[in-house]
Amino acid sequence: MDGFIGLYSVGDTLGMYILCRNGSLVPTGPDAAPAYYIYDSSGNLVTNSTLSASDHNSKTGFRRGSVVVSSANGFAVGRYTILYTYAISSTNYAIEQFFQIA
């Protein structure tokens, strides 16, 4: 799902969830754990890592992760973009989401 995922405060835990889909939009397990990259409004990378490598709640392709959006982790008031990347059968896919820290 692309789009706005919520409003947070500095120090909150941001829950990240994506549904990996193939080119036909069918939920599909990716070749490896999806990566995520979080950028600030200036386009600077704040943090990156991977989501869980296995299906969440036995739902095919459903992956999750979390990050604490604290000042110690490089976050401040502002708008952020999350770019998720994954591959299915060696074809690359991406999902973009946004969140705000107020």
Phi and psi restraints in degrees (range 20) as a CNS / XPLOR table:
assign (resid 1 and name C) (resid 2 and name N)
       (resid 2 and name CA) (resid 2 and name C) 1.0 -90.4 20.0 2
assign (resid 2 and name N) (resid 2 and name CA)
       (resid 2 and name C) (resid 3 and name N) 1.0 149.9 20.0 2
assign (resid 2 and name C) (resid 3 and name N)
       (resid 3 and name CA) (resid 3 and name C) 1.0 131.5 20.0 2
assign (resid 3 and name N) (resid 3 and name CA)
       (resid 3 and name C) (resid 4 and name N) 1.0 -171.3 20.0 2
assign (resid 3 and name C) (resid 4 and name N)
       (resid 4 and name CA) (resid 4 and name C) 1.0 -76.8 20.0 2
assign (resid 4 and name N) (resid 4 and name CA)
       (resid 4 and name C) (resid 5 and name N) 1.0 129.4 20.0 2
assign (resid 4 and name C) (resid 5 and name N)
       (resid 5 and name CA) (resid 5 and name C) 1.0 -113.4 20.0 2
assign (resid 5 and name N) (resid 5 and name CA)
       (resid 5 and name C) (resid 6 and name N) 1.0 0.3 20.0 2
assign (resid 5 and name C) (resid 6 and name N)
       (resid 6 and name CA) (resid 6 and name C) 1.0 143.2 20.0 2
assign (resid 6 and name N) (resid 6 and name CA)
       (resid 6 and name C) (resid 7 and name N) 1.0 172.6 20.0 2
assign (resid 6 and name C) (resid 7 and name N)
       (resid 7 and name CA) (resid 7 and name C) 1.0 -111.9 20.0 2
assign (resid 7 and name N) (resid 7 and name CA)
       (resid 7 and name C) (resid 8 and name N) 1.0 129.9 20.0 2
assign (resid 7 and name C) (resid 8 and name N)
       (resid 8 and name CA) (resid 8 and name C) 1.0 -129.0 20.0 2
assign (resid 8 and name N) (resid 8 and name CA)
       (resid 8 and name C) (resid 9 and name N) 1.0 165.8 20.0 2
assign (resid 8 and name C) (resid 9 and name N)
       (resid 9 and name CA) (resid 9 and name C) 1.0 -109.9 20.0 2
assign (resid 9 and name N) (resid 9 and name CA)
       (resid 9 and name C) (resid 10 and name N) 1.0 153.9 20.0 2
assign (resid 9 and name C) (resid 10 and name N)
       (resid 10 and name CA) (resid 10 and name C) 1.0 -56.8 20.0 2
assign (resid 10 and name N) (resid 10 and name CA)
       (resid 10 and name C) (resid 11 and name N) 1.0 129.6 20.0 2
assign (resid 10 and name C) (resid 11 and name N)
       (resid 11 and name CA) (resid 11 and name C) 1.0 101.1 20.0 2
assign (resid 11 and name N) (resid 11 and name CA)
       (resid 11 and name C) (resid 12 and name N) 1.0 -13.3 20.0 2
assign (resid 11 and name C) (resid 12 and name N)
       (resid 12 and name CA) (resid 12 and name C) 1.0 -70.8 20.0 2
assign (resid 12 and name N) (resid 12 and name CA)
       (resid 12 and name C) (resid 13 and name N) 1.0 162.1 20.0 2
assign (resid 12 and name C) (resid 13 and name N)
       (resid 13 and name CA) (resid 13 and name C) 1.0 -98.3 20.0 2
assign (resid 13 and name N) (resid 13 and name CA)
       (resid 13 and name C) (resid 14 and name N) 1.0 122.7 20.0 2
assign (resid 13 and name C) (resid 14 and name N)
       (resid 14 and name CA) (resid 14 and name C) 1.0 -89.6 20.0 2
assign (resid 14 and name N) (resid 14 and name CA)
       (resid 14 and name C) (resid 15 and name N) 1.0 117.6 20.0 2
assign (resid 14 and name C) (resid 15 and name N)
       (resid 15 and name CA) (resid 15 and name C) 1.0 -86.7 20.0 2
assign (resid 15 and name N) (resid 15 and name CA)
       (resid 15 and name C) (resid 16 and name N) 1.0 131.4 20.0 2
assign (resid 15 and name C) (resid 16 and name N)
       (resid 16 and name CA) (resid 16 and name C) 1.0 -118.6 20.0 2
assign (resid 16 and name N) (resid 16 and name CA)
       (resid 16 and name C) (resid 17 and name N) 1.0 127.9 20.0 2
assign (resid 16 and name C) (resid 17 and name N)
       (resid 17 and name CA) (resid 17 and name C) 1.0 -136.6 20.0 2
assign (resid 17 and name N) (resid 17 and name CA)
       (resid 17 and name C) (resid 18 and name N) 1.0 134.0 20.0 2
assign (resid 17 and name C) (resid 18 and name N)
       (resid 18 and name CA) (resid 18 and name C) 1.0 -138.1 20.0 2
assign (resid 18 and name N) (resid 18 and name CA)
       (resid 18 and name C) (resid 19 and name N) 1.0 156.4 20.0 2
assign (resid 18 and name C) (resid 19 and name N)
       (resid 19 and name CA) (resid 19 and name C) 1.0 -113.6 20.0 2
assign (resid 19 and name N) (resid 19 and name CA)
       (resid 19 and name C) (resid 20 and name N) 1.0 111.4 20.0 2
assign (resid 19 and name C) (resid 20 and name N)
       (resid 20 and name CA) (resid 20 and name C) 1.0 -75.1 20.0 2
assign (resid 20 and name N) (resid 20 and name CA)
       (resid 20 and name C) (resid 21 and name N) 1.0 131.3 20.0 2
assign (resid 20 and name C) (resid 21 and name N)
       (resid 21 and name CA) (resid 21 and name C) 1.0 -131.2 20.0 2
assign (resid 21 and name N) (resid 21 and name CA)
       (resid 21 and name C) (resid 22 and name N) 1.0 149.4 20.0 2
assign (resid 21 and name C) (resid 22 and name N)
       (resid 22 and name CA) (resid 22 and name C) 1.0 -82.7 20.0 2
assign (resid 22 and name N) (resid 22 and name CA)
       (resid 22 and name C) (resid 23 and name N) 1.0 -174.0 20.0 2
assign (resid 22 and name C) (resid 23 and name N)
       (resid 23 and name CA) (resid 23 and name C) 1.0 -63.1 20.0 2
assign (resid 23 and name N) (resid 23 and name CA)
       (resid 23 and name C) (resid 24 and name N) 1.0 -20.3 20.0 2
assign (resid 23 and name C) (resid 24 and name N)
       (resid 24 and name CA) (resid 24 and name C) 1.0 -94.4 20.0 2
assign (resid 24 and name N) (resid 24 and name CA)
       (resid 24 and name C) (resid 25 and name N) 1.0 8.1 20.0 2
assign (resid 24 and name C) (resid 25 and name N)
       (resid 25 and name CA) (resid 25 and name C) 1.0 69.6 20.0 2
assign (resid 25 and name N) (resid 25 and name CA)
       (resid 25 and name C) (resid 26 and name N) 1.0 19.5 20.0 2
assign (resid 25 and name C) (resid 26 and name N)
       (resid 26 and name CA) (resid 26 and name C) 1.0 -85.9 20.0 2
assign (resid 26 and name N) (resid 26 and name CA)
       (resid 26 and name C) (resid 27 and name N) 1.0 127.1 20.0 2
assign (resid 26 and name C) (resid 27 and name N)
       (resid 27 and name CA) (resid 27 and name C) 1.0 -54.1 20.0 2
assign (resid 27 and name N) (resid 27 and name CA)
       (resid 27 and name C) (resid 28 and name N) 1.0 126.8 20.0 2
assign (resid 27 and name C) (resid 28 and name N)
       (resid 28 and name CA) (resid 28 and name C) 1.0 -144.8 20.0 2
assign (resid 28 and name N) (resid 28 and name CA)
       (resid 28 and name C) (resid 29 and name N) 1.0 139.2 20.0 2
assign (resid 28 and name C) (resid 29 and name N)
       (resid 29 and name CA) (resid 29 and name C) 1.0 -66.8 20.0 2
assign (resid 29 and name N) (resid 29 and name CA)
       (resid 29 and name C) (resid 30 and name N) 1.0 132.2 20.0 2
assign (resid 29 and name C) (resid 30 and name N)
       (resid 30 and name CA) (resid 30 and name C) 1.0 -74.1 20.0 2
assign (resid 30 and name N) (resid 30 and name CA)
       (resid 30 and name C) (resid 31 and name N) 1.0 164.9 20.0 2
assign (resid 30 and name C) (resid 31 and name N)
       (resid 31 and name CA) (resid 31 and name C) 1.0 -62.8 20.0 2
assign (resid 31 and name N) (resid 31 and name CA)
       (resid 31 and name C) (resid 32 and name N) 1.0 -31.9 20.0 2
assign (resid 31 and name C) (resid 32 and name N)
       (resid 32 and name CA) (resid 32 and name C) 1.0 -150.2 20.0 2
assign (resid 32 and name N) (resid 32 and name CA)
       (resid 32 and name C) (resid 33 and name N) 1.0 172.1 20.0 2
assign (resid 32 and name C) (resid 33 and name N)
       (resid 33 and name CA) (resid 33 and name C) 1.0 -57.5 20.0 2
assign (resid 33 and name N) (resid 33 and name CA)
       (resid 33 and name C) (resid 34 and name N) 1.0 130.8 20.0 2
assign (resid 33 and name C) (resid 34 and name N)
       (resid 34 and name CA) (resid 34 and name C) 1.0 -62.4 20.0 2
assign (resid 34 and name N) (resid 34 and name CA)
       (resid 34 and name C) (resid 35 and name N) 1.0 144.0 20.0 2
assign (resid 34 and name C) (resid 35 and name N)
       (resid 35 and name CA) (resid 35 and name C) 1.0 -95.3 20.0 2
assign (resid 35 and name N) (resid 35 and name CA)
       (resid 35 and name C) (resid 36 and name N) 1.0 152.6 20.0 2
assign (resid 35 and name C) (resid 36 and name N)
       (resid 36 and name CA) (resid 36 and name C) 1.0 -131.6 20.0 2
assign (resid 36 and name N) (resid 36 and name CA)
       (resid 36 and name C) (resid 37 and name N) 1.0 149.8 20.0 2
assign (resid 36 and name C) (resid 37 and name N)
       (resid 37 and name CA) (resid 37 and name C) 1.0 -134.3 20.0 2
assign (resid 37 and name N) (resid 37 and name CA)
       (resid 37 and name C) (resid 38 and name N) 1.0 126.1 20.0 2
assign (resid 37 and name C) (resid 38 and name N)
       (resid 38 and name CA) (resid 38 and name C) 1.0 -110.5 20.0 2
assign (resid 38 and name N) (resid 38 and name CA)
       (resid 38 and name C) (resid 39 and name N) 1.0 124.9 20.0 2
assign (resid 38 and name C) (resid 39 and name N)
       (resid 39 and name CA) (resid 39 and name C) 1.0 -115.3 20.0 2
assign (resid 39 and name N) (resid 39 and name CA)
       (resid 39 and name C) (resid 40 and name N) 1.0 145.3 20.0 2
assign (resid 39 and name C) (resid 40 and name N)
       (resid 40 and name CA) (resid 40 and name C) 1.0 -81.9 20.0 2
assign (resid 40 and name N) (resid 40 and name CA)
       (resid 40 and name C) (resid 41 and name N) 1.0 179.9 20.0 2
assign (resid 40 and name C) (resid 41 and name N)
       (resid 41 and name CA) (resid 41 and name C) 1.0 -67.1 20.0 2
assign (resid 41 and name N) (resid 41 and name CA)
       (resid 41 and name C) (resid 42 and name N) 1.0 -14.6 20.0 2
assign (resid 41 and name C) (resid 42 and name N)
       (resid 42 and name CA) (resid 42 and name C) 1.0 -91.9 20.0 2
assign (resid 42 and name N) (resid 42 and name CA)
       (resid 42 and name C) (resid 43 and name N) 1.0 -1.5 20.0 2
assign (resid 42 and name C) (resid 43 and name N)
       (resid 43 and name CA) (resid 43 and name C) 1.0 87.9 20.0 2
assign (resid 43 and name N) (resid 43 and name CA)
       (resid 43 and name C) (resid 44 and name N) 1.0 10.0 20.0 2
assign (resid 43 and name C) (resid 44 and name N)
       (resid 44 and name CA) (resid 44 and name C) 1.0 -84.0 20.0 2
assign (resid 44 and name N) (resid 44 and name CA)
       (resid 44 and name C) (resid 45 and name N) 1.0 135.5 20.0 2
assign (resid 44 and name C) (resid 45 and name N)
       (resid 45 and name CA) (resid 45 and name C) 1.0 -69.8 20.0 2
assign (resid 45 and name N) (resid 45 and name CA)
       (resid 45 and name C) (resid 46 and name N) 1.0 125.3 20.0 2
assign (resid 45 and name C) (resid 46 and name N)
       (resid 46 and name CA) (resid 46 and name C) 1.0 -95.0 20.0 2
assign (resid 46 and name N) (resid 46 and name CA)
       (resid 46 and name C) (resid 47 and name N) 1.0 -46.0 20.0 2
assign (resid 46 and name C) (resid 47 and name N)
       (resid 47 and name CA) (resid 47 and name C) 1.0 -159.9 20.0 2
assign (resid 47 and name N) (resid 47 and name CA)
       (resid 47 and name C) (resid 48 and name N) 1.0 160.9 20.0 2
assign (resid 47 and name C) (resid 48 and name N)
       (resid 48 and name CA) (resid 48 and name C) 1.0 -154.2 20.0 2
assign (resid 48 and name N) (resid 48 and name CA)
       (resid 48 and name C) (resid 49 and name N) 1.0 154.6 20.0 2
assign (resid 48 and name C) (resid 49 and name N)
       (resid 49 and name CA) (resid 49 and name C) 1.0 -171.0 20.0 2
assign (resid 49 and name N) (resid 49 and name CA)
       (resid 49 and name C) (resid 50 and name N) 1.0 -154.1 20.0 2
assign (resid 49 and name C) (resid 50 and name N)
       (resid 50 and name CA) (resid 50 and name C) 1.0 -127.9 20.0 2
assign (resid 50 and name N) (resid 50 and name CA)
       (resid 50 and name C) (resid 51 and name N) 1.0 157.1 20.0 2
assign (resid 50 and name C) (resid 51 and name N)
       (resid 51 and name CA) (resid 51 and name C) 1.0 -85.7 20.0 2
assign (resid 51 and name N) (resid 51 and name CA)
       (resid 51 and name C) (resid 52 and name N) 1.0 178.1 20.0 2
assign (resid 51 and name C) (resid 52 and name N)
       (resid 52 and name CA) (resid 52 and name C) 1.0 -58.9 20.0 2
assign (resid 52 and name N) (resid 52 and name CA)
       (resid 52 and name C) (resid 53 and name N) 1.0 147.6 20.0 2
assign (resid 52 and name C) (resid 53 and name N)
       (resid 53 and name CA) (resid 53 and name C) 1.0 -87.0 20.0 2
assign (resid 53 and name N) (resid 53 and name CA)
       (resid 53 and name C) (resid 54 and name N) 1.0 -9.8 20.0 2
assign (resid 53 and name C) (resid 54 and name N)
       (resid 54 and name CA) (resid 54 and name C) 1.0 -122.7 20.0 2
assign (resid 54 and name N) (resid 54 and name CA)
       (resid 54 and name C) (resid 55 and name N) 1.0 162.5 20.0 2
assign (resid 54 and name C) (resid 55 and name N)
       (resid 55 and name CA) (resid 55 and name C) 1.0 -60.7 20.0 2
assign (resid 55 and name N) (resid 55 and name CA)
       (resid 55 and name C) (resid 56 and name N) 1.0 136.7 20.0 2
assign (resid 55 and name C) (resid 56 and name N)
       (resid 56 and name CA) (resid 56 and name C) 1.0 -89.4 20.0 2
assign (resid 56 and name N) (resid 56 and name CA)
       (resid 56 and name C) (resid 57 and name N) 1.0 133.0 20.0 2
assign (resid 56 and name C) (resid 57 and name N)
       (resid 57 and name CA) (resid 57 and name C) 1.0 54.2 20.0 2
assign (resid 57 and name N) (resid 57 and name CA)
       (resid 57 and name C) (resid 58 and name N) 1.0 32.9 20.0 2
assign (resid 57 and name C) (resid 58 and name N)
       (resid 58 and name CA) (resid 58 and name C) 1.0 58.9 20.0 2
assign (resid 58 and name N) (resid 58 and name CA)
       (resid 58 and name C) (resid 59 and name N) 1.0 26.0 20.0 2
assign (resid 58 and name C) (resid 59 and name N)
       (resid 59 and name CA) (resid 59 and name C) 1.0 -99.5 20.0 2
assign (resid 59 and name N) (resid 59 and name CA)
       (resid 59 and name C) (resid 60 and name N) 1.0 116.2 20.0 2
assign (resid 59 and name C) (resid 60 and name N)
       (resid 60 and name CA) (resid 60 and name C) 1.0 -54.6 20.0 2
assign (resid 60 and name N) (resid 60 and name CA)
       (resid 60 and name C) (resid 61 and name N) 1.0 125.7 20.0 2
assign (resid 60 and name C) (resid 61 and name N)
       (resid 61 and name CA) (resid 61 and name C) 1.0 80.6 20.0 2
assign (resid 61 and name N) (resid 61 and name CA)
       (resid 61 and name C) (resid 62 and name N) 1.0 -4.5 20.0 2
assign (resid 61 and name C) (resid 62 and name N)
       (resid 62 and name CA) (resid 62 and name C) 1.0 -84.7 20.0 2
assign (resid 62 and name N) (resid 62 and name CA)
       (resid 62 and name C) (resid 63 and name N) 1.0 116.1 20.0 2
assign (resid 62 and name C) (resid 63 and name N)
       (resid 63 and name CA) (resid 63 and name C) 1.0 -121.0 20.0 2
assign (resid 63 and name N) (resid 63 and name CA)
       (resid 63 and name C) (resid 64 and name N) 1.0 151.7 20.0 2
assign (resid 63 and name C) (resid 64 and name N)
       (resid 64 and name CA) (resid 64 and name C) 1.0 -142.8 20.0 2
assign (resid 64 and name N) (resid 64 and name CA)
       (resid 64 and name C) (resid 65 and name N) 1.0 163.7 20.0 2
assign (resid 64 and name C) (resid 65 and name N)
       (resid 65 and name CA) (resid 65 and name C) 1.0 -167.3 20.0 2
assign (resid 65 and name N) (resid 65 and name CA)
       (resid 65 and name C) (resid 66 and name N) 1.0 179.7 20.0 2
assign (resid 65 and name C) (resid 66 and name N)
       (resid 66 and name CA) (resid 66 and name C) 1.0 -154.9 20.0 2
assign (resid 66 and name N) (resid 66 and name CA)
       (resid 66 and name C) (resid 67 and name N) 1.0 158.5 20.0 2
assign (resid 66 and name C) (resid 67 and name N)
       (resid 67 and name CA) (resid 67 and name C) 1.0 -148.8 20.0 2
assign (resid 67 and name N) (resid 67 and name CA)
       (resid 67 and name C) (resid 68 and name N) 1.0 141.1 20.0 2
assign (resid 67 and name C) (resid 68 and name N)
       (resid 68 and name CA) (resid 68 and name C) 1.0 -82.8 20.0 2
assign (resid 68 and name N) (resid 68 and name CA)
       (resid 68 and name C) (resid 69 and name N) 1.0 122.0 20.0 2
assign (resid 68 and name C) (resid 69 and name N)
       (resid 69 and name CA) (resid 69 and name C) 1.0 -90.2 20.0 2
assign (resid 69 and name N) (resid 69 and name CA)
       (resid 69 and name C) (resid 70 and name N) 1.0 64.9 20.0 2
assign (resid 69 and name C) (resid 70 and name N)
       (resid 70 and name CA) (resid 70 and name C) 1.0 -100.2 20.0 2
assign (resid 70 and name N) (resid 70 and name CA)
       (resid 70 and name C) (resid 71 and name N) 1.0 162.5 20.0 2
assign (resid 70 and name C) (resid 71 and name N)
       (resid 71 and name CA) (resid 71 and name C) 1.0 -63.7 20.0 2
assign (resid 71 and name N) (resid 71 and name CA)
       (resid 71 and name C) (resid 72 and name N) 1.0 -32.7 20.0 2
assign (resid 71 and name C) (resid 72 and name N)
       (resid 72 and name CA) (resid 72 and name C) 1.0 -63.0 20.0 2
assign (resid 72 and name N) (resid 72 and name CA)
       (resid 72 and name C) (resid 73 and name N) 1.0 -26.3 20.0 2
assign (resid 72 and name C) (resid 73 and name N)
       (resid 73 and name CA) (resid 73 and name C) 1.0 -95.6 20.0 2
assign (resid 73 and name N) (resid 73 and name CA)
       (resid 73 and name C) (resid 74 and name N) 1.0 8.3 20.0 2
assign (resid 73 and name C) (resid 74 and name N)
       (resid 74 and name CA) (resid 74 and name C) 1.0 94.0 20.0 2
assign (resid 74 and name N) (resid 74 and name CA)
       (resid 74 and name C) (resid 75 and name N) 1.0 10.4 20.0 2
assign (resid 74 and name C) (resid 75 and name N)
       (resid 75 and name CA) (resid 75 and name C) 1.0 -99.2 20.0 2
assign (resid 75 and name N) (resid 75 and name CA)
       (resid 75 and name C) (resid 76 and name N) 1.0 149.9 20.0 2
assign (resid 75 and name C) (resid 76 and name N)
       (resid 76 and name CA) (resid 76 and name C) 1.0 -147.7 20.0 2
assign (resid 76 and name N) (resid 76 and name CA)
       (resid 76 and name C) (resid 77 and name N) 1.0 178.9 20.0 2
assign (resid 76 and name C) (resid 77 and name N)
       (resid 77 and name CA) (resid 77 and name C) 1.0 -58.5 20.0 2
assign (resid 77 and name N) (resid 77 and name CA)
       (resid 77 and name C) (resid 78 and name N) 1.0 133.8 20.0 2
assign (resid 77 and name C) (resid 78 and name N)
       (resid 78 and name CA) (resid 78 and name C) 1.0 153.4 20.0 2
assign (resid 78 and name N) (resid 78 and name CA)
       (resid 78 and name C) (resid 79 and name N) 1.0 -174.9 20.0 2
assign (resid 78 and name C) (resid 79 and name N)
       (resid 79 and name CA) (resid 79 and name C) 1.0 -104.4 20.0 2
assign (resid 79 and name N) (resid 79 and name CA)
       (resid 79 and name C) (resid 80 and name N) 1.0 140.6 20.0 2
assign (resid 79 and name C) (resid 80 and name N)
       (resid 80 and name CA) (resid 80 and name C) 1.0 -130.6 20.0 2
assign (resid 80 and name N) (resid 80 and name CA)
       (resid 80 and name C) (resid 81 and name N) 1.0 150.5 20.0 2
assign (resid 80 and name C) (resid 81 and name N)
       (resid 81 and name CA) (resid 81 and name C) 1.0 -116.5 20.0 2
assign (resid 81 and name N) (resid 81 and name CA)
       (resid 81 and name C) (resid 82 and name N) 1.0 134.3 20.0 2
assign (resid 81 and name C) (resid 82 and name N)
       (resid 82 and name CA) (resid 82 and name C) 1.0 -109.5 20.0 2
assign (resid 82 and name N) (resid 82 and name CA)
       (resid 82 and name C) (resid 83 and name N) 1.0 126.5 20.0 2
assign (resid 82 and name C) (resid 83 and name N)
       (resid 83 and name CA) (resid 83 and name C) 1.0 -110.1 20.0 2
assign (resid 83 and name N) (resid 83 and name CA)
       (resid 83 and name C) (resid 84 and name N) 1.0 120.1 20.0 2
assign (resid 83 and name C) (resid 84 and name N)
       (resid 84 and name CA) (resid 84 and name C) 1.0 -103.8 20.0 2
assign (resid 84 and name N) (resid 84 and name CA)
       (resid 84 and name C) (resid 85 and name N) 1.0 137.5 20.0 2
assign (resid 84 and name C) (resid 85 and name N)
       (resid 85 and name CA) (resid 85 and name C) 1.0 -130.5 20.0 2
assign (resid 85 and name N) (resid 85 and name CA)
       (resid 85 and name C) (resid 86 and name N) 1.0 143.7 20.0 2
assign (resid 85 and name C) (resid 86 and name N)
       (resid 86 and name CA) (resid 86 and name C) 1.0 -157.6 20.0 2
assign (resid 86 and name N) (resid 86 and name CA)
       (resid 86 and name C) (resid 87 and name N) 1.0 165.7 20.0 2
assign (resid 86 and name C) (resid 87 and name N)
       (resid 87 and name CA) (resid 87 and name C) 1.0 -127.0 20.0 2
assign (resid 87 and name N) (resid 87 and name CA)
       (resid 87 and name C) (resid 88 and name N) 1.0 143.7 20.0 2
assign (resid 87 and name C) (resid 88 and name N)
       (resid 88 and name CA) (resid 88 and name C) 1.0 -128.9 20.0 2
assign (resid 88 and name N) (resid 88 and name CA)
       (resid 88 and name C) (resid 89 and name N) 1.0 121.1 20.0 2
assign (resid 88 and name C) (resid 89 and name N)
       (resid 89 and name CA) (resid 89 and name C) 1.0 50.7 20.0 2
assign (resid 89 and name N) (resid 89 and name CA)
       (resid 89 and name C) (resid 90 and name N) 1.0 43.7 20.0 2
assign (resid 89 and name C) (resid 90 and name N)
       (resid 90 and name CA) (resid 90 and name C) 1.0 67.3 20.0 2
assign (resid 90 and name N) (resid 90 and name CA)
       (resid 90 and name C) (resid 91 and name N) 1.0 9.9 20.0 2
assign (resid 90 and name C) (resid 91 and name N)
       (resid 91 and name CA) (resid 91 and name C) 1.0 -98.6 20.0 2
assign (resid 91 and name N) (resid 91 and name CA)
       (resid 91 and name C) (resid 92 and name N) 1.0 129.0 20.0 2
assign (resid 91 and name C) (resid 92 and name N)
       (resid 92 and name CA) (resid 92 and name C) 1.0 -85.5 20.0 2
assign (resid 92 and name N) (resid 92 and name CA)
       (resid 92 and name C) (resid 93 and name N) 1.0 141.6 20.0 2
assign (resid 92 and name C) (resid 93 and name N)
       (resid 93 and name CA) (resid 93 and name C) 1.0 -133.7 20.0 2
assign (resid 93 and name N) (resid 93 and name CA)
       (resid 93 and name C) (resid 94 and name N) 1.0 158.4 20.0 2
assign (resid 93 and name C) (resid 94 and name N)
       (resid 94 and name CA) (resid 94 and name C) 1.0 -144.2 20.0 2
assign (resid 94 and name N) (resid 94 and name CA)
       (resid 94 and name C) (resid 95 and name N) 1.0 149.2 20.0 2
assign (resid 94 and name C) (resid 95 and name N)
       (resid 95 and name CA) (resid 95 and name C) 1.0 -131.4 20.0 2
assign (resid 95 and name N) (resid 95 and name CA)
       (resid 95 and name C) (resid 96 and name N) 1.0 140.1 20.0 2
assign (resid 95 and name C) (resid 96 and name N)
       (resid 96 and name CA) (resid 96 and name C) 1.0 -121.3 20.0 2
assign (resid 96 and name N) (resid 96 and name CA)
       (resid 96 and name C) (resid 97 and name N) 1.0 133.1 20.0 2
assign (resid 96 and name C) (resid 97 and name N)
       (resid 97 and name CA) (resid 97 and name C) 1.0 -132.8 20.0 2
assign (resid 97 and name N) (resid 97 and name CA)
       (resid 97 and name C) (resid 98 and name N) 1.0 163.2 20.0 2
assign (resid 97 and name C) (resid 98 and name N)
       (resid 98 and name CA) (resid 98 and name C) 1.0 -131.6 20.0 2
assign (resid 98 and name N) (resid 98 and name CA)
       (resid 98 and name C) (resid 99 and name N) 1.0 149.3 20.0 2
assign (resid 98 and name C) (resid 99 and name N)
       (resid 99 and name CA) (resid 99 and name C) 1.0 -147.3 20.0 2
assign (resid 99 and name N) (resid 99 and name CA)
       (resid 99 and name C) (resid 100 and name N) 1.0 162.7 20.0 2
assign (resid 99 and name C) (resid 100 and name N)
       (resid 100 and name CA) (resid 100 and name C) 1.0 -123.3 20.0 2
assign (resid 100 and name N) (resid 100 and name CA)
       (resid 100 and name C) (resid 101 and name N) 1.0 140.1 20.0 2
assign (resid 100 and name C) (resid 101 and name N)
       (resid 101 and name CA) (resid 101 and name C) 1.0 -111.5 20.0 2
assign (resid 101 and name N) (resid 101 and name CA)
       (resid 101 and name C) (resid 102 and name N) 1.0 124.2 20.0 2
